Structure formats: C-alpha cells, structure tokens
Amino acid sequence: MIFIVKENRTFDTLFGRFPGADGATVGYTCDGTEVPLTHAADDTPGPDHSFPAGLTAINGGEMNCFDRLSGGGALQSYVQYQRADIPDYWSYARHFLLADRFFSSTYGPTGLEHLFTVAAQTDRFIDHERINAPGQYGDNGIPREYCEDPTERAFSFKRLSRDQTRQALAAEDRFHQGILAPYTTERWPCIDIPVLPDRLMDAGLSWRYYVGQNDYVKTMKWIRHIRYGPGYRSVVDDDRFLKDLGAGDLPTVSWLVPDVAESDHPAAGSLCQGENWTVEILNAIQRSPEWQHTAVVVTWDDFGGFYDHVPPPHVDLYGFGPRVPALVISPWVRGGTVAHDEMEFSSVLKMIETIWDLDPLTQRDATASDMLQLFDFEGPETTPLILEPRTCP
C-alpha cells in the first residue's frame, strides 16, 4: 500500500470539468454573486487555507465565502485547470479511478491534514506553531521543529465538556473570526497519540514515511515516541523511494510526500513539474514486480484556499474540510470509473487496518469507509498506464 500525499488543491480546481464527476465551473461569493472559475496559471498563488479560513469559506455549508480569504484578492480562489493543463492527472482519472466525494479531514492547514494521514486525529490542534513576530518560531527562529523545540506553541482546542463541544460545533456553523477563541488554548505541538505505524510495528509489518524537503510537512516530528524512538529510522528522504522500489525493498505500507517544489503546492513550483514527479513515481511502480499486489492512493492534503462547491459533512469539531481529489491506482481497482462514496484521509487508514486486521486509532477511522468497494479482485485486471513526462512552461 502506497499513500502519496500532494498539496493544496480542491476537486473543482483540478477536476471540476471531468466528465461524469460532480464538478463545477462557476462559484459563488459571500454576497451571492455567481462568478466563473477562470483558467488557472501553471504556478498560481494560493489564498489562506488555515483552519479559520476553511470555516470561513464553507460558511455553514453555503460554500460561498472563498472571496473572504486573505490573499484571495481579485477572486484568486475561483480558478480552475482544464484537461490540457494537467493531461496526465486526467489520464490516470480516466484509466483508473477518480473519487469525487473525498474530503480533507479537517479545515486546514497542511500539517494538521498530514496528522490525519497517520493518526486519524490532530490531538485537538487547529494550527501549526504560533508565530510570535514575523519570522519568529519558538525561541530559536527555526520553523516547525515540534518536539525538537519545547518553546514552540500552537493553537489547540481545550479539553471541552459535552456542552462546550456542542457550543463550539454551533459556533463553527455560524463562524466568524474570533468566535472559537473561548474554546482554544496554546500548547507545545509535541504529542503522544497512537499512529498507524504503531499498529503496523505491533503486528510485525514494515512501514516507511518517505518525505522530501518540505517545511509544511514534518509529521513525525509531532509524535514524541516516534521522533525519539526506534520508529524514526523509518522516516527517510523521499529520494530513497525509487531506490527501495528498484531493490524490491518497499515496506508493507509507504507514505510518500515529495519536496515542496514537486508537491503541486501553489506558488512553490510548477504544477506541471509536480505532475511529472507523479508520473515518474507511478511509471516506476507499474514497471516493477510490486505492481501486481499494490494499491496506490494519490490525494492532495487540503483545499489550499481554492473554491469547491460541495458542502463537506460536519462530523465533528475538526471537519470535514472541503473536497480534495483522490486517485486510486491498482491493477485491481474498478478502472475507468468515478466513485461517489464519501471518504476522507482516515479511509486510507481504515483500508490498511481492514486488510491487515489492525485496531482503529480513533472514531474517525473506526467509522470510515475502508475503500475496498472500489476494487474488484475477481474481474479482469486494469492494465498499467505508462505516461511520458511533459515539457513544462
């Protein structure tokens, strides 16, 4: 099982025009004005996509206040790619499986979403570390060290009573800046919560967390017993993935997060370049002996401040956040289909837990779809799809 996590795109941004999918080509602003989703540039900037920004944009399910996001001037949230802009992503969607009801697990930002990809929770956190002054992160000025810097602090929900939780949920539905302040506090973002690698190690199953140079994603530095335990030997550079694949040494479960320049992150690198990285990885997987018994899930970690028209279910204090695209790539997937099943990042964990009979981590993965309905293990195989990297602008 290979879980590839890219950055900051909604479903409507990448696949809003995809045939057979629930996409949109227009959006709505906070005053009810209909606006077209205009043609996105290859390296378009991204508006605010923090936890409060997600609540602002969703607007209690109205999905019409993306124009209120900071950094979203001139309707920057309301942009969209066409097939010719991302032809390889569309080719994977046509040949394998595209999910159009796959939601981000929380309202944002990136670091919290990545916690969901290993833990199905954030341990109440709703942001990265707080910046005391421009460029200041904790006492040493180095960003996002988490357990490595005990002076860092990040916003978190307090431990809330049942009544306080109901009040906070209601506040989310009528969100405006500051309304959640009575329910939040600041804590050191260094936590000990169970993560899926714990379950895998207990069962004698191997794992690796392959991660590139990306200041937004330092997931395992949040988790004290991983960062300072033997499990940290399984946190390796993303460049090692192709070497392990070529050597026949992939673990049972792989998380794969690229360098930020190849992650599709807005204003951090060309989307074409990020798509080419994905093609290189998927070509190598499909050409390897691992292909016959591998499932790959490719998704994007949060909404990036971009428009999406589908209201996410409000399941708890943390989400869901807006839809993100998900591609499921395997010889056993029901190829050439668009799946409308409700899923989120915890669903990938649930699939792994179901296959290897592992206990769930939280209520989120316990109740999530295990995604196995997307596969047909008795029908004809879906053939590999080998693509050529493109020449980028």
Secondary structure by P-SEA (a helix, b strand, c coil): cbbbbbccccccccccccccccccccccccccccccccccccccccccccaaaaaaaaccccccccccccccccccccccccccccaaaaaaaacbbbbccccccccccaaaaaaaaccccccccccccccccccccccccccccccccccbbbbbbccccaaaaaaaaaaaaacccccccccccccccccccccaaaaaaaacbbbbbccccccccccccccccccccccccccccccaaaaaaaacccccbbbbbcccccccccccccaaaaaaaaaaaaaaaaaccccccbbbbbbbccccccccccccccccccccccbbbbbbbcccccccccccccccaaaaaaaaaaaacccccccccccccccccccccccccccbbbbbbcccc
